């Protein structure tokens, strides 16, 4: 009898543990804007312990795929709901998906001689300029000296823009807050920015990054930036180097795969640009 009772309690214990595990279900997804098709989003399902899925998109479409790719015909924001289910268990996760802002890109222009030119910003995946100095009315048409002085008063063209988030967060650096100034000075120098361009960056951004113990810093260069934001010059530069930092605050250190730095080329008629994406 004791043997049967022991087996009964053992079976009950195992069944109870399995039942506890099966009672846990969580709906979850991440997403990435396509870097080739406007309005297209790749969804990655990270739900736990689910077997069926129902995606509902704000344009009225639905999907039962685990990780669908969906193309919206309108502009962001988009609203997406995922219902994850297994038997009687069900969980719903809903998210609003919008554009991301690039803050304070500075465009520095260095022609070989005094030049009149126009600069137009285009957004292949959709987007818009939301701030600018001087005022951007569909393009800037300016006079630029070899020193970089623009219209005898500006040292750079400034804008901020809203566009889909296609920016990488796989390779970067984790930097303590108290080392940010030294990091940016060294890193921008390695990318071949000038002392004045570096000072412009650190004077503006270092005081503003003051709320977290660490910052995860992911560089974005021409290959990535050009997919979302294109600079078109009426007189083509010989070289153009662009660097945006995607910056995320963190409360503890994180090990990241370190990027390979390719210095900007500052020869002949060249353009440099830096900016920041806060996430």
LINQUIGI-V221391 format. One record per pair of residues at least 4 apart in sequence whose ideal C-beta (glycine too) atoms are under 8 Angstrom apart, sorted by the first residue. I is the first residue (numbers start at 1). J is the second residue. D is the distance in whole Angstrom. If there is no record, write none. Layout:
I_J_D / I_J_D
//
This chain:
1_5_6 / 2_6_6 / 3_7_7 / 4_8_6 / 5_9_6 / 6_10_6 / 7_11_6 / 8_12_6 / 9_13_6 / 10_14_7 / 11_15_6 / 12_16_6 / 13_17_7 / 14_18_6 / 15_19_6 / 16_20_7 / 17_21_7 / 18_22_6 / 19_23_6 / 20_24_7 / 21_49_8 / 22_49_7 / 22_86_8 / 22_87_8 / 22_89_8 / 23_89_7 / 24_48_7 / 24_49_6 / 25_47_8 / 25_48_7 / 25_49_5 / 25_50_6 / 25_84_6 / 25_85_8 / 25_86_6 / 25_89_4 / 25_90_7 / 25_91_5 / 26_47_6 / 26_48_5 / 26_49_7 / 26_84_7 / 26_91_6 / 26_93_8 / 27_47_5 / 27_50_7 / 27_82_5 / 27_83_7 / 27_84_4 / 27_91_4 / 27_92_6 / 27_93_4 / 28_45_7 / 28_46_4 / 28_47_5 / 28_48_7 / 28_82_8 / 28_84_8 / 28_93_6 / 29_43_5 / 29_44_6 / 29_45_5 / 29_46_6 / 29_47_7 / 29_67_8 / 29_80_8 / 29_82_5 / 29_93_6 / 29_95_7 / 30_43_8 / 30_44_5 / 30_46_6 / 31_41_5 / 31_42_7 / 31_43_5 / 31_44_7 / 31_80_8 / 31_95_8 / 31_97_6 / 32_41_7 / 32_42_5 / 32_44_8 / 32_165_8 / 32_166_7 / 33_40_7 / 33_41_6 / 33_42_8 / 33_125_7 / 33_164_4 / 33_165_6 / 33_166_5 / 34_38_8 / 34_40_4 / 34_41_7 / 34_42_6 / 34_69_8 / 34_125_7 / 34_164_8 / 34_166_8 / 35_125_7 / 35_166_5 / 35_224_8 / 35_227_4 / 35_228_7 / 36_40_8 / 36_227_8 / 37_71_6 / 37_125_8 / 38_124_7 / 38_125_5 / 38_126_5 / 38_164_8 / 39_71_5 / 39_72_4 / 39_73_6 / 39_74_7 / 39_75_8 / 39_126_7 / 40_69_7 / 40_70_7 / 40_71_4 / 40_72_8 / 41_69_7 / 41_70_6 / 41_71_8 / 41_72_7 / 41_78_7 / 41_97_7 / 42_67_8 / 42_69_5 / 43_55_7 / 43_67_6 / 43_68_6 / 43_69_7 / 43_70_7 / 43_80_7 / 44_67_5 / 45_53_6 / 45_66_5 / 45_67_5 / 45_82_7 / 45_84_8 / 47_53_7 / 47_82_7 / 47_84_4 / 47_91_8 / 47_93_8 / 49_86_6 / 49_89_8 / 50_84_4 / 50_85_6 / 50_86_5 / 50_89_8 / 50_91_8 / 51_85_7 / 51_86_5 / 51_87_8 / 52_64_7 / 52_84_8 / 52_85_5 / 52_86_7 / 53_64_6 / 53_65_7 / 53_66_6 / 53_82_6 / 53_83_7 / 53_84_6 / 53_85_7 / 54_62_7 / 54_63_8 / 54_64_6 / 54_82_7 / 54_83_4 / 54_85_8 / 55_62_6 / 55_63_4 / 55_64_7 / 55_65_7 / 55_68_6 / 55_70_7 / 55_80_7 / 55_81_7 / 55_82_6 / 56_62_5 / 56_80_7 / 56_81_4 / 56_82_8 / 56_83_8 / 57_61_5 / 57_62_7 / 57_63_8 / 57_70_6 / 57_72_7 / 57_78_7 / 57_79_8 / 57_80_6 / 58_72_8 / 58_78_5 / 58_79_4 / 58_80_7 / 59_72_6 / 59_73_7 / 59_74_7 / 59_78_8 / 61_70_7 / 63_68_4 / 63_70_7 / 70_80_8 / 72_76_8 / 72_78_5 / 74_78_8 / 75_126_6 / 76_97_6 / 76_98_4 / 76_99_5 / 76_126_8 / 76_164_7 / 77_96_5 / 77_97_6 / 77_98_4 / 77_99_8 / 78_96_7 / 78_97_5 / 78_98_8 / 79_94_7 / 79_95_8 / 79_96_6 / 79_97_8 / 80_94_7 / 80_95_6 / 80_97_6 / 81_92_6 / 81_93_7 / 81_94_4 / 82_92_7 / 82_93_5 / 82_94_8 / 83_90_6 / 83_91_8 / 83_92_5 / 84_90_7 / 84_91_5 / 84_92_8 / 84_93_7 / 85_89_7 / 85_90_5 / 85_91_8 / 99_126_8 / 99_127_6 / 99_162_4 / 99_163_6 / 99_164_6 / 99_165_7 / 100_162_7 / 100_163_7 / 100_164_7 / 100_165_4 / 100_167_7 / 100_277_6 / 100_279_7 / 101_130_7 / 101_160_6 / 101_161_7 / 101_162_5 / 101_277_7 / 101_278_8 / 102_160_6 / 102_161_5 / 102_162_8 / 102_163_7 / 102_229_7 / 102_244_6 / 102_275_5 / 102_276_7 / 102_277_5 / 103_160_6 / 103_275_7 / 103_276_5 / 103_277_7 / 103_278_6 / 104_158_7 / 104_160_6 / 104_204_7 / 104_205_8 / 104_275_6 / 104_276_6 / 105_158_7 / 105_159_6 / 105_160_7 / 105_161_8 / 105_244_7 / 105_273_6 / 105_274_7 / 105_275_3 / 106_156_4 / 106_157_7 / 106_158_6 / 106_197_7 / 106_200_6 / 106_201_8 / 106_273_7 / 106_274_6 / 106_275_7 / 107_119_7 / 107_156_6 / 107_157_4 / 107_158_8 / 107_159_8 / 107_231_7 / 107_271_7 / 107_272_8 / 107_273_5 / 108_148_6 / 108_155_7 / 108_156_5 / 108_194_8 / 108_197_6 / 108_271_7 / 108_272_5 / 108_273_7 / 109_117_8 / 109_119_8 / 109_144_5 / 109_148_6 / 109_150_7 / 109_156_8 / 109_157_7 / 109_237_8 / 109_271_5 / 110_144_8 / 110_146_6 / 110_147_8 / 110_148_5 / 110_266_7 / 110_269_7 / 110_270_5 / 110_271_7 / 110_272_8 / 111_115_4 / 111_117_8 / 111_144_5 / 111_145_8 / 111_146_6 / 111_235_7 / 111_269_5 / 112_146_6 / 112_268_6 / 112_269_5 / 113_146_6 / 114_143_7 / 114_144_7 / 114_145_5 / 114_146_7 / 115_143_7 / 115_144_5 / 115_235_6 / 115_269_8 / 116_141_7 / 116_142_7 / 116_143_5 / 116_144_8 / 117_141_7 / 117_142_7 / 117_144_7 / 117_233_6 / 117_234_5 / 117_235_4 / 118_139_5 / 118_140_6 / 118_141_4 / 118_142_8 / 118_233_7 / 118_234_4 / 119_139_6 / 119_140_5 / 119_142_7 / 119_157_6 / 119_231_6 / 119_232_7 / 119_233_6 / 119_234_8 / 120_138_7 / 120_139_4 / 120_140_8 / 120_231_8 / 120_232_5 / 121_129_6 / 121_136_7 / 121_159_7 / 121_161_7 / 121_229_6 / 121_230_7 / 121_231_6 / 121_232_8 / 122_229_8 / 122_230_5 / 122_232_6 / 123_127_3 / 123_128_7 / 123_161_7 / 123_163_5 / 123_228_7 / 123_229_6 / 123_230_8 / 124_227_7 / 124_228_7 / 124_230_6 / 125_163_6 / 125_164_5 / 125_166_7 / 125_227_7 / 125_228_6 / 126_163_7 / 126_164_6 / 127_161_6 / 127_162_6 / 127_163_3 / 127_164_7 / 127_228_7 / 127_229_7 / 128_161_7 / 128_162_6 / 128_163_8 / 129_136_5 / 129_159_5 / 129_160_7 / 129_161_5 / 130_160_5 / 130_161_6 / 130_162_6 / 131_158_8 / 131_159_6 / 131_160_4 / 132_136_4 / 132_157_8 / 132_158_6 / 132_159_4 / 132_160_8 / 133_154_7 / 133_157_8 / 133_158_4 / 133_159_8 / 134_140_7 / 134_142_8 / 134_151_7 / 134_154_7 / 134_157_7 / 136_140_6 / 136_159_6 / 140_157_6 / 142_150_5 / 142_151_5 / 142_154_8 / 142_157_7 / 143_150_7 / 143_151_6 / 143_152_8 / 144_148_7 / 144_149_7 / 144_150_5 / 145_149_5 / 145_150_8 / 148_155_6 / 148_156_8 / 149_153_8 / 149_154_7 / 149_155_7 / 150_154_4 / 150_155_7 / 150_156_7 / 150_157_7 / 155_196_7 / 155_200_8 / 156_200_7 / 161_229_6 / 163_228_5 / 163_229_6 / 164_228_6 / 165_279_8 / 166_224_7 / 166_227_6 / 166_228_5 / 167_218_7 / 167_220_5 / 167_224_6 / 167_228_8 / 167_244_7 / 167_246_5 / 167_277_6 / 168_218_6 / 168_220_6 / 168_224_6 / 168_246_7 / 169_216_8 / 169_218_5 / 169_246_6 / 169_248_7 / 169_279_8 / 170_218_8 / 170_257_7 / 171_218_7 / 171_219_8 / 171_256_7 / 171_257_5 / 171_258_7 / 171_259_4 / 172_216_6 / 172_217_5 / 172_218_4 / 172_219_7 / 172_246_8 / 172_256_5 / 172_257_8 / 172_258_8 / 172_259_7 / 173_183_7 / 173_187_8 / 173_216_8 / 173_217_5 / 173_256_6 / 173_258_7 / 173_259_8 / 174_214_6 / 174_215_7 / 174_216_6 / 174_217_8 / 174_250_7 / 174_253_5 / 174_254_5 / 174_255_7 / 174_256_6 / 175_179_5 / 175_180_6 / 175_183_5 / 175_214_7 / 175_215_5 / 175_217_6 / 176_180_8 / 176_213_7 / 176_214_6 / 176_253_8 / 177_209_7 / 177_210_7 / 177_212_6 / 177_213_6 / 177_214_7 / 177_215_7 / 179_183_5 / 180_184_6 / 180_206_5 / 180_209_6 / 180_215_6 / 181_185_6 / 181_202_6 / 181_206_5 / 182_186_6 / 183_187_6 / 183_217_8 / 184_188_6 / 184_198_7 / 184_201_6 / 184_202_5 / 184_205_7 / 184_206_7 / 185_189_6 / 185_198_6 / 185_202_6 / 186_190_6 / 187_191_7 / 187_261_8 / 188_193_4 / 188_197_7 / 188_198_5 / 188_201_6 / 188_243_8 / 188_274_7 / 189_193_7 / 189_198_6 / 190_261_5 / 190_263_7 / 191_241_7 / 191_243_6 / 191_261_6 / 191_262_8 / 191_263_6 / 191_264_6 / 192_241_7 / 192_263_4 / 192_264_4 / 192_265_8 / 192_266_6 / 193_197_4 / 193_198_5 / 193_201_8 / 193_243_8 / 193_264_7 / 193_272_6 / 193_274_7 / 194_198_7 / 194_266_8 / 194_272_8 / 195_199_6 / 196_200_6 / 197_201_7 / 197_272_6 / 197_274_7 / 198_202_6 / 199_203_6 / 200_204_7 / 201_205_6 / 201_274_6 / 202_206_5 / 203_207_8 / 204_208_7 / 205_209_6 / 205_276_6 / 209_215_6 / 209_247_7 / 209_249_8 / 211_249_6 / 212_249_3 / 212_250_6 / 212_251_6 / 213_250_7 / 213_251_5 / 213_252_7 / 214_249_7 / 214_250_4 / 214_251_7 / 214_252_7 / 214_253_6 / 214_254_7 / 215_247_6 / 215_248_7 / 215_249_6 / 215_250_7 / 216_247_7 / 216_248_5 / 216_249_8 / 216_250_6 / 216_254_6 / 216_256_7 / 217_245_5 / 217_246_7 / 217_247_5 / 218_245_7 / 218_246_4 / 218_247_8 / 218_248_8 / 218_256_8 / 219_243_6 / 219_244_7 / 219_245_6 / 219_246_8 / 219_259_6 / 219_261_8 / 220_224_5 / 220_225_5 / 220_243_7 / 220_244_4 / 220_245_7 / 220_246_6 / 220_277_7 / 221_225_7 / 221_241_8 / 221_242_6 / 221_243_6 / 221_262_7 / 222_226_5 / 222_240_7 / 222_241_7 / 222_242_5 / 223_227_8 / 224_228_8 / 225_229_6 / 225_242_5 / 225_244_6 / 226_230_6 / 226_242_8 / 231_240_7 / 231_242_8 / 231_271_7 / 231_273_7 / 233_237_6 / 233_271_7 / 235_269_8 / 237_269_5 / 237_270_6 / 237_271_5 / 238_267_7 / 238_268_4 / 238_269_5 / 238_270_6 / 239_264_7 / 239_265_4 / 239_266_7 / 239_267_6 / 239_268_7 / 239_269_8 / 239_270_4 / 239_271_7 / 240_270_7 / 240_271_4 / 240_272_8 / 240_273_8 / 241_264_3 / 241_265_6 / 241_266_8 / 241_270_7 / 241_271_7 / 241_272_5 / 241_273_7 / 242_272_8 / 242_273_5 / 242_274_8 / 243_264_7 / 243_273_7 / 243_274_5 / 243_275_8 / 244_274_7 / 244_275_4 / 244_276_7 / 244_277_6 / 245_274_8 / 245_275_8 / 245_276_5 / 245_277_7 / 246_276_8 / 246_277_4 / 246_279_6 / 247_276_6 / 247_277_7 / 247_278_6 / 247_279_7 / 248_278_8 / 248_279_5 / 250_254_6 / 264_270_8 / 264_272_6 / 265_270_7 / 266_270_5 / 266_272_7
//
